Amino acid sequence: MQNNPPARRFPIGAEVTPAGVSFRVWAPSRQQVSVVLADGEHRLAPDGDGYHLVVVEGVAPGARYRYRLDDDTFLYPDPASRYQPERPMGSSEVVDPAAFAWTDAAWPGVTIVGQVLYEMHVGTFTPEGTWAAAAEKLAFLKDVGVTVINMMPVNEFQGRFGWGYDGVDLFAPTHLYGRPDDLRAFVDKAHGLGMGVILDVVYNHIGPDGNFLARFGADYFTEKHTTEWGEALNYDGDNAIGMRDLTVSNAAYWIEEFHFDGLRLDATQNIYDDSSDHVVAALARAARAAAGKRDIILVAENEPQNSDLIRPASEGGFGLDAVWNDDFHHTAMVAVSGRNEFYYGDFEGEPQEFISAAKYGYLFQGQRYASSGKPRGITGLDLPGEAFVTFVQNHDQVANSARGLRLHQLTSPGRARALTGLMLLTPGTPMLFQGQEFWASTPFLYFADHKPELAKLVRAGRHSYLAQFPSLATPSGQSQLPDPESERTFEVCKLDWREAETNTGIVALHRDLLALRARDRAFSAPGSRVDGAVLAAEAFLLRFLDEGGDDRLLVVNLGRDLNRKSFATPLIAPPTGRRWAVAWSSEEPAYGGTGTADFETDGGWHIPGHAAFVMKPA
């Protein structure tokens, strides 16, 4: 061991330094910790606050190692392993991040304004299920109009397949998708195309299979809080330094060593911290510091809809940039499917809900939520539209059904095209789910490869959860639920990329809408104002207001044809001395529609059913 150990970038893990590889681990429950290498064991010395440290000379990148804790015969991987080449509980590998030749030195990063997100599960995005294969599709997504990839979790997890939310090695990109440099190459290629990449991270629990943290220190966890996934992580209890360091440094690690352009934080409502410096705020600061001069975006999932997450710290917030807006999804699903079971029960799918979502983001901002019997949300009427990530599909929502069907498979083609137009043009930050841009016929189901006993519990839990939908509570409903642990369940979710070539009209629909969003300041200008009016039981309009009078109308009719002599709302009136002309129509034959009829005639208005239209002054 070096008398004066070299400086480290992060408090934990194995780091390559000029003096050798620095091994540092938090193990407050252990008296002796040794790192086991090919040449034997090396004792770590106490380094304060429960940490142990040793610098070993002559260790090259690629070397395999494990830790011995006291006199245990079993050897453990590094809690901050940078790579697990075999499996989560196998040997860790020393990785030198400086060995990768980045080409993105001029990349400025991304801000939330003007972005179009694309959620991707690497394992099912291509038949190969690798980062290298996924990188070959980036040019296509760029052409469609995607600007930022939202990659589902990639840290190491047990089993042959899974969503990634049961990760057990927070720092190790899973060996299932390739080596760490393959992930770096994906990000580097995206940057070369002018696209950002953000990573979905899970800081609310550790996966139940392969969770070995407690062997290093019981204080990684706490009984002060409880979660639906098992032991709560210790961010605010006694001796919380190790868990906080693990999480905060992990957030910075992905930004610094993999050049990610931000993070999406899973289930932040289950990240419990009653301390004066909430760990979410702390990791946000660390991530931005790691980015240096680059801009990054930090997005949260938060079921209770705490809009303070996206307020600056100076206003008592957490300093994030955006939150997922499930409310928009829920009202959209009710509108097109007619079903409002279970967690859709507070939504009617009515025009006013769409108008309110376009103007204010969350629909529930502190009023009573019948599903819970309590108020839901915090007032955020002043927040900008781009702070709300808007979608009609994502991994959870597609999978929370019997067969994992996509939205276009649950309604008419006309309604699906109309809702696509609405989602991609409203003020929120739009997000597509993989394959949505060509109306993939492949489902997206819940899959997780676990040991038999755990798989049995997961299967039972999945059936119990979905039984809260009355239509899935019956024997016939339950019988159609796929087994999460079946390899077949995983395989059928892989996208069929031939559909991107056969469904060219739907690809064109998405490309044209995103091009319109990007070039027309009415839809893309930060802080643009929007208002709306209900036209009929299933029809409404949104008016995008421009200070120079160059307004736009987005007319949406999810019901039957609407023929009216007049509409008593000033929002439908054109600017003085001008008239409305169609700028875009979901009924264009190129998209699979039947053609666009004249809207305004001497006899009044004709608004076709199951359609959406953009009108501009002429």
C-alpha positions in Angstrom: 0.0 0.0 0.0 1.1 3.5 -0.8 2.0 5.8 2.1 0.4 8.7 0.3 -2.3 7.2 -1.9 -3.1 9.1 -5.1 -6.2 11.2 -5.4 -9.4 9.5 -6.5 -12.3 10.7 -8.7 -14.9 8.8 -6.7 -15.1 7.6 -3.1 -15.6 3.9 -4.0 -14.5 1.4 -6.6 -11.3 0.4 -8.3 -9.6 3.3 -10.1 -6.6 3.2 -12.3 -4.0 5.7 -11.1 -0.3 6.4 -12.0 0.7 4.7 -8.8 -1.4 1.5 -9.4 -5.0 0.5 -9.0 -6.7 2.1 -6.0 -9.2 -0.2 -4.4 -11.6 1.5 -1.9 -14.8 0.1 -0.4 -17.2 1.0 2.3 -17.5 -1.9 4.8 -18.2 -0.5 8.2 -19.4 -3.9 9.5 -16.0 -5.5 8.8 -12.7 -5.5 10.7 -10.6 -6.8 7.8 -11.1 -6.4 4.1 -8.8 -7.9 1.4 -8.8 -7.6 -2.4 -8.2 -11.0 -4.0 -6.2 -10.7 -7.3 -4.5 -13.3 -9.5 -1.2 -12.7 -7.6 -2.9 -13.2 -4.2 -4.6 -11.2 -1.5 -3.9 -7.6 -0.5 -5.1 -6.2 2.8 -7.0 -2.9 2.7 -6.3 -0.4 5.5 -9.0 1.5 7.4 -9.5 4.9 5.7 -12.0 6.6 7.9 -15.9 6.6 8.1 -16.0 2.9 7.5 -13.9 2.9 4.3 -11.0 0.6 3.5 -8.3 1.4 0.9 -5.3 -0.1 -0.8 -3.3 0.8 -3.9 -1.8 -2.2 -5.6 1.0 -1.8 -8.2 1.3 -3.8 -11.4 -2.4 -4.4 -11.8 -3.5 -3.8 -15.4 -7.0 -2.9 -16.8 -8.9 -6.2 -17.4 -7.7 -7.8 -14.2 -10.3 -9.7 -12.2 -10.8 -9.3 -8.5 -13.1 -9.9 -5.5 -13.2 -9.0 -1.9 -12.7 -11.2 1.2 -14.6 -9.8 4.2 -13.0 -10.8 7.5 -12.5 -14.6 7.4 -15.4 -15.4 5.0 -14.7 -18.2 2.6 -17.1 -16.7 0.0 -15.6 -13.9 -2.1 -17.7 -10.9 -3.0 -17.7 -8.6 -6.1 -17.1 -4.9 -5.7 -20.2 -2.9 -4.7 -18.9 -0.3 -7.1 -17.7 -2.7 -9.8 -17.2 -1.0 -13.2 -17.8 -4.3 -15.0 -19.1 -7.8 -14.2 -18.0 -9.9 -17.2 -19.7 -13.1 -16.1 -22.6 -12.3 -13.8 -23.5 -10.0 -10.9 -21.9 -12.3 -8.3 -18.9 -13.2 -10.3 -15.5 -11.5 -10.3 -15.3 -7.7 -10.9 -13.0 -6.3 -13.6 -10.7 -3.3 -13.4 -11.7 -0.8 -16.1 -9.7 2.2 -17.3 -12.3 4.7 -18.7 -9.4 6.8 -20.2 -8.7 4.1 -22.7 -11.7 4.9 -24.8 -11.1 7.4 -27.6 -13.9 9.9 -27.4 -14.7 12.1 -30.5 -17.3 14.3 -28.8 -15.0 17.0 -27.3 -17.1 19.8 -28.9 -20.5 18.3 -27.8 -22.3 21.0 -25.8 -24.9 18.7 -24.1 -28.6 19.2 -24.1 -31.2 21.3 -22.2 -34.8 20.3 -21.8 -36.1 22.9 -24.2 -36.9 21.6 -27.7 -36.1 18.0 -27.0 -37.9 14.9 -28.3 -37.2 11.8 -26.1 -37.2 8.2 -27.1 -37.4 5.5 -24.5 -35.3 2.4 -25.4 -34.8 -1.0 -23.8 -31.6 -2.2 -25.3 -32.3 -5.9 -24.9 -35.4 -5.7 -27.1 -34.7 -2.7 -29.3 -32.9 -5.0 -31.8 -32.9 -8.8 -32.4 -29.3 -8.8 -31.2 -30.1 -6.8 -28.0 -26.7 -5.1 -27.8 -25.4 -1.5 -27.7 -23.5 -2.1 -31.0 -26.7 -3.2 -32.8 -28.7 -0.3 -31.2 -26.1 2.2 -32.4 -26.8 1.2 -36.0 -30.4 2.5 -35.7 -29.5 5.9 -34.4 -29.4 7.5 -37.8 -32.9 6.3 -38.5 -34.2 7.9 -35.2 -32.4 11.1 -36.0 -34.1 11.2 -39.4 -37.5 10.7 -37.7 -36.8 13.7 -35.4 -35.7 12.1 -32.1 -33.2 14.3 -30.3 -32.5 12.4 -27.0 -32.4 8.7 -26.2 -33.9 7.8 -22.8 -32.1 4.4 -22.2 -33.8 2.1 -19.7 -31.5 0.9 -16.8 -28.4 -0.9 -17.9 -26.5 -1.7 -14.7 -25.9 -5.4 -14.0 -28.8 -7.5 -12.9 -29.4 -11.2 -12.3 -30.7 -13.5 -15.0 -30.6 -13.7 -18.8 -33.1 -10.9 -19.4 -35.0 -8.2 -17.5 -36.1 -4.6 -17.6 -33.1 -3.5 -15.6 -35.0 -2.1 -12.6 -33.7 -4.9 -10.3 -30.0 -4.0 -10.7 -27.6 -5.0 -8.0 -24.3 -3.5 -9.4 -25.0 0.2 -9.8 -21.8 1.1 -11.6 -21.5 -2.0 -13.9 -23.0 -1.8 -17.4 -24.6 -5.2 -17.9 -22.5 -7.8 -19.7 -25.7 -8.9 -21.5 -25.5 -5.9 -23.8 -21.7 -5.7 -24.4 -18.7 -4.3 -22.8 -18.5 -0.8 -21.1 -16.7 0.6 -24.2 -19.7 -0.6 -26.3 -21.9 1.7 -24.3 -19.4 4.5 -24.6 -19.3 4.0 -28.4 -23.1 4.2 -28.5 -23.1 7.6 -26.7 -20.2 8.8 -28.8 -22.0 7.9 -32.0 -25.2 9.6 -30.8 -23.3 12.8 -30.1 -21.7 12.6 -33.5 -25.3 12.6 -35.0 -26.3 15.6 -32.8 -28.4 13.4 -30.4 -28.2 13.2 -26.6 -28.5 10.1 -24.4 -29.9 10.1 -20.9 -29.9 7.0 -18.6 -32.7 5.6 -16.4 -31.3 5.0 -12.9 -32.8 3.3 -9.9 -32.0 4.8 -6.5 -35.1 3.6 -4.6 -34.1 0.0 -4.1 -31.6 -2.8 -4.9 -32.7 -5.9 -6.8 -33.8 -8.8 -4.5 -31.6 -11.4 -6.3 -27.9 -10.9 -5.9 -28.1 -8.1 -3.3 -24.9 -8.4 -1.4 -24.5 -4.9 0.0 -25.5 -5.9 3.5 -22.5 -8.3 3.7 -20.3 -5.2 3.6 -22.4 -3.1 6.0 -25.9 -3.4 7.4 -26.1 0.4 7.3 -26.6 0.4 3.5 -30.2 -0.2 4.5 -32.6 1.2 7.1 -35.7 0.1 8.9 -36.8 3.7 9.3 -38.6 3.5 5.9 -40.4 0.8 4.0 -40.8 0.2 0.3 -42.9 -2.1 -1.8 -39.7 -3.6 -3.3 -38.0 -4.6 0.0 -35.4 -2.9 2.3 -35.3 0.8 2.0 -31.9 2.4 1.2 -30.4 4.4 4.0 -30.1 8.0 3.0 -30.9 9.7 6.3 -30.4 7.2 9.2 -27.4 6.5 11.3 -24.2 6.0 9.4 -25.8 6.9 6.0 -22.5 8.1 4.5 -21.9 4.9 2.6 -25.2 4.6 0.8 -25.3 8.3 0.1 -21.8 8.2 -1.4 -22.7 5.2 -3.5 -25.7 6.9 -5.0 -24.4 10.4 -5.4 -21.1 9.3 -6.9 -23.0 6.9 -9.2 -25.0 9.8 -10.6 -21.8 11.7 -11.4 -20.1 8.5 -12.7 -22.5 8.0 -15.6 -22.1 11.6 -16.6 -18.3 11.7 -16.3 -17.2 8.3 -17.5 -19.9 7.6 -20.1 -20.7 11.2 -21.2 -24.4 10.6 -20.6 -26.4 13.8 -21.1 -28.5 13.4 -18.0 -30.5 10.9 -15.9 -34.1 9.8 -15.5 -34.7 9.0 -11.8 -37.0 6.0 -11.3 -39.8 6.2 -8.6 -38.5 9.2 -6.7 -41.4 8.9 -4.3 -39.7 5.9 -2.9 -36.3 7.6 -2.4 -36.8 8.4 1.3 -34.7 11.1 3.0 -35.7 13.3 5.9 -32.3 15.0 6.1 -31.8 18.6 5.5 -30.1 17.8 2.1 -32.3 15.4 0.2 -30.2 12.9 -1.7 -32.0 13.7 -4.9 -30.9 17.3 -4.7 -27.4 16.2 -3.7 -27.1 13.8 -6.7 -28.5 16.5 -9.0 -25.7 18.8 -8.0 -23.1 16.1 -8.4 -24.3 15.2 -11.8 -24.2 18.8 -13.0 -20.7 19.3 -11.5 -19.5 16.1 -13.3 -20.8 17.5 -16.6 -18.6 20.6 -16.3 -19.5 23.0 -19.2 -21.9 20.5 -20.8 -25.6 20.9 -20.3 -27.5 17.9 -18.9 -31.1 17.2 -18.2 -32.5 15.5 -15.1 -35.9 13.9 -15.2 -38.0 12.3 -12.5 -40.7 9.8 -12.3 -42.9 10.7 -9.3 -46.3 9.1 -8.8 -47.6 11.6 -6.2 -46.7 14.4 -8.7 -44.5 16.5 -6.5 -43.8 19.4 -8.8 -41.2 20.8 -6.4 -38.8 18.4 -7.9 -38.5 20.7 -10.8 -38.2 23.9 -8.9 -34.7 25.4 -8.2 -33.1 24.9 -4.8 -33.5 28.6 -4.2 -37.3 28.1 -4.2 -37.2 25.0 -2.0 -37.0 22.6 -4.9 -34.7 19.8 -6.0 -33.2 21.4 -9.1 -34.4 18.8 -11.7 -35.6 19.8 -15.2 -38.7 17.7 -15.9 -41.1 15.1 -14.6 -43.0 12.3 -16.4 -46.7 13.3 -16.8 -48.8 10.2 -16.4 -52.0 12.3 -16.3 -51.7 13.0 -20.0 -51.3 9.3 -20.8 -54.2 8.3 -18.6 -56.7 10.6 -20.1 -55.5 9.7 -23.6 -56.0 6.0 -22.9 -59.5 6.5 -21.5 -60.4 8.6 -24.5 -59.3 6.1 -27.1 -60.1 2.8 -25.3 -63.3 3.8 -23.4 -61.9 2.0 -20.3 -61.2 3.7 -17.0 -60.5 0.8 -14.7 -58.1 0.8 -11.8 -55.7 3.8 -11.9 -57.5 5.2 -14.9 -60.6 5.7 -12.6 -60.0 9.5 -12.0 -59.9 10.3 -15.7 -62.8 10.7 -18.2 -60.8 11.2 -21.4 -62.8 14.4 -22.0 -61.6 17.4 -24.1 -61.2 19.6 -21.0 -58.6 17.2 -19.6 -56.5 17.5 -22.8 -56.8 21.3 -22.7 -55.8 21.5 -19.1 -52.9 19.1 -19.6 -51.6 21.2 -22.5 -51.9 24.4 -20.4 -50.7 23.2 -17.0 -49.0 19.8 -17.3 -50.3 17.7 -14.4 -54.1 17.5 -14.1 -53.9 16.7 -10.4 -52.0 19.5 -8.5 -53.4 19.2 -5.0 -57.0 18.3 -5.3 -58.6 15.1 -4.1 -57.7 11.9 -6.0 -60.4 9.4 -5.7 -58.2 6.4 -6.3 -56.3 7.1 -3.1 -58.9 9.2 -1.2 -56.3 11.9 -0.6 -55.1 15.0 -2.3 -52.6 14.3 -5.1 -49.9 16.7 -6.5 -48.6 20.1 -5.7 -49.6 23.3 -7.4 -47.4 24.0 -10.5 -49.6 26.2 -12.6 -46.6 28.5 -13.2 -44.2 25.8 -14.5 -43.2 25.8 -18.2 -44.7 23.2 -20.6 -41.3 21.6 -21.4 -41.0 20.6 -17.7 -43.6 17.8 -18.3 -42.6 14.8 -20.3 -45.7 13.8 -22.4 -46.3 10.4 -23.8 -49.0 7.9 -24.8 -46.7 4.9 -24.4 -43.9 3.9 -22.1 -42.5 0.7 -20.7 -44.8 0.6 -17.7 -48.0 1.6 -19.3 -47.8 -0.7 -22.3 -46.9 -3.6 -20.1 -49.6 -2.9 -17.5 -52.1 -4.8 -19.6 -52.9 -8.4 -20.5 -51.0 -8.6 -23.8 -48.8 -5.5 -23.9 -50.6 -4.0 -26.8 -49.6 -0.6 -28.2 -52.0 2.3 -28.4 -52.7 2.0 -32.1 -53.8 -1.6 -31.5 -56.4 -0.4 -29.0 -58.3 2.1 -31.1 -59.0 3.1 -34.7 -56.2 4.2 -37.0 -57.7 7.6 -37.3 -57.8 8.2 -33.5 -54.3 6.9 -33.2 -53.0 9.3 -35.8 -55.0 12.2 -34.2 -53.6 11.4 -30.8 -50.1 11.2 -32.2 -50.5 14.7 -33.6 -51.8 16.0 -30.3 -49.0 14.4 -28.2 -46.2 15.6 -30.5 -47.4 19.2 -30.8 -48.5 20.0 -27.3 -46.2 22.2 -25.1 -44.9 19.3 -23.1 -41.6 17.5 -23.9 -42.8 14.6 -26.1 -41.5 11.1 -25.6 -41.9 8.1 -28.0 -41.5 4.5 -26.8 -39.4 2.2 -29.0 -41.2 1.1 -32.1 -44.0 3.7 -31.7 -42.6 5.6 -34.6 -43.6 2.8 -37.0 -46.5 1.4 -35.1 -44.7 -1.8 -34.0 -46.9 -4.8 -33.8 -44.6 -6.4 -31.2 -45.9 -6.1 -27.6 -43.9 -5.0 -24.6 -44.5 -7.2 -21.6 -43.0 -7.5 -18.1 -40.2 -10.0 -18.2 -37.6 -10.9 -15.5 -35.4 -14.0 -15.3 -35.2 -15.0 -11.6 -34.5 -18.1 -9.6 -37.5 -20.5 -9.4 -38.7 -19.5 -5.9 -38.3 -15.7 -6.6 -39.9 -16.2 -10.0 -42.9 -17.8 -8.4 -43.3 -14.7 -6.1 -42.8 -12.3 -8.9 -45.5 -14.1 -11.0 -47.9 -14.1 -8.2 -47.3 -10.4 -7.5 -47.8 -9.5 -11.1 -51.1 -11.4 -11.3 -52.3 -9.7 -8.0 -51.3 -6.3 -9.3 -53.1 -6.6 -12.6 -56.1 -8.1 -10.9 -56.9 -4.6 -9.8 -58.2 -4.1 -13.3 -61.6 -5.7 -13.1 -61.3 -7.1 -16.6 -58.2 -8.9 -15.6 -59.5 -10.2 -12.2 -61.5 -13.0 -13.6 -60.2 -16.5 -14.4 -60.3 -15.7 -18.1 -58.5 -12.5 -17.6 -55.8 -14.0 -15.4 -55.3 -16.9 -17.8 -53.9 -14.7 -20.6 -51.2 -13.1 -18.5 -47.8 -14.1 -19.8 -45.2 -15.6 -17.4 -42.5 -13.0 -16.6 -39.8 -15.6 -16.3 -40.5 -17.2 -19.7 -37.8 -16.6 -22.3 -40.7 -16.5 -24.9 -42.1 -13.5 -23.1 -38.8 -11.7 -23.5 -38.3 -12.8 -27.1 -41.7 -11.7 -28.5 -41.0 -8.1 -27.3 -38.0 -7.7 -29.7 -38.8 -5.1 -32.4 -39.3 -6.3 -35.9 -37.4 -3.7 -37.9 -38.9 -4.8 -41.2 -42.0 -2.9 -40.0 -40.1 0.3 -40.2 -39.8 -0.3 -44.0 -43.4 -1.5 -44.5 -45.1 1.1 -42.3 -43.6 4.0 -44.2 -46.7 6.1 -43.9 -46.6 6.0 -40.1 -42.9 6.8 -40.1 -43.7 9.8 -42.3 -46.5 10.8 -39.9 -44.0 11.0 -37.0 -41.3 12.6 -39.2 -43.6 15.3 -40.5 -45.0 16.2 -37.1 -41.6 16.4 -35.5 -40.3 18.5 -38.3 -43.3 20.8 -37.9 -42.7 21.0 -34.2 -39.1 21.9 -34.8 -39.5 24.6 -37.4 -42.7 26.3 -36.3 -42.1 28.6 -33.4 -45.7 28.3 -32.3 -44.9 24.8 -31.2 -41.3 25.1 -30.2 -40.7 28.5 -28.7 -40.0 28.3 -25.0 -42.8 29.8 -22.9 -45.3 29.9 -25.8 -48.8 30.4 -24.6 -51.6 28.0 -25.3 -55.4 28.1 -24.7 -58.2 25.8 -25.6 -61.9 25.4 -26.1 -64.2 22.4 -26.0 -66.1 22.0 -29.3 -68.1 18.9 -28.6 -68.2 15.8 -26.4 -65.0 14.4 -28.0 -63.7 17.5 -29.9 -61.6 20.4 -28.9 -59.1 22.9 -30.1 -55.8 24.3 -28.8 -54.7 27.8 -29.9 -51.0 28.5 -29.8 -50.8 32.3 -29.2 -48.1 34.3 -30.9 -47.3 37.9 -30.0 -47.1 38.8 -33.7 -50.5 37.3 -34.4 -49.1 34.3 -36.3 -51.2 31.9 -34.2 -51.8 28.2 -34.8 -54.9 26.1 -34.2 -54.7 22.4 -33.4 -58.2 20.9 -33.9 -58.7 17.4 -32.5 -61.9 15.3 -33.0 -61.8 11.9 -31.4 -65.5 11.4 -32.0 -67.8 11.3 -35.1 -67.9 13.9 -37.8 -68.8 17.3 -36.4 -71.0 19.7 -38.6 -71.8 23.0 -37.0 -73.0 26.3 -38.4 -70.9 28.2 -35.9 -68.9 27.9 -32.6 -69.4 30.4 -29.8 -65.7 30.7 -28.8 -63.3 33.4 -29.7 -60.4 31.0 -29.9 -61.6 29.7 -33.2 -61.7 33.2 -34.8 -58.8 33.8 -37.2 -56.5 36.8 -36.8 -57.9 40.1 -38.1 -58.2 40.2 -41.8 -57.1 36.6 -42.3 -58.6 33.1 -42.6 -57.6 29.7 -41.5 -55.8 27.3 -43.9 -54.8 23.7 -43.2 -51.0 23.3 -42.5 -51.1 19.6 -41.5 -53.7 16.9 -41.4 -53.7 13.4 -39.9 -56.1 12.4 -42.7 -53.5 12.8 -45.5 -53.5 9.7 -47.7 -49.7 9.4 -47.2 -50.4 8.5 -43.6 -53.2 6.1 -44.3 -56.0 8.7 -44.1 -58.9 9.3 -46.5 -58.0 12.8 -47.4 -58.7 16.2 -45.9 -62.1 17.9 -46.6 -62.7 21.6 -46.5 -63.2 22.8 -43.0 -65.0 26.1 -43.3 -67.5 26.7 -46.0 -70.4 29.1 -46.5 -72.6 26.7 -44.6 -70.4 26.5 -41.5 -67.7 24.1 -40.1 -67.1 20.5 -41.0 -64.6 18.7 -38.7 -64.1 15.1 -39.7 -64.1 12.5 -36.9 -61.1 10.6 -35.7 -58.8 13.2 -37.0 -56.5 16.2 -36.0 -55.5 19.2 -38.0 -53.2 22.2 -37.7 -54.5 25.5 -39.0 -52.4 28.6 -39.8 -53.5 32.1 -40.8 -53.6 32.7 -44.6 
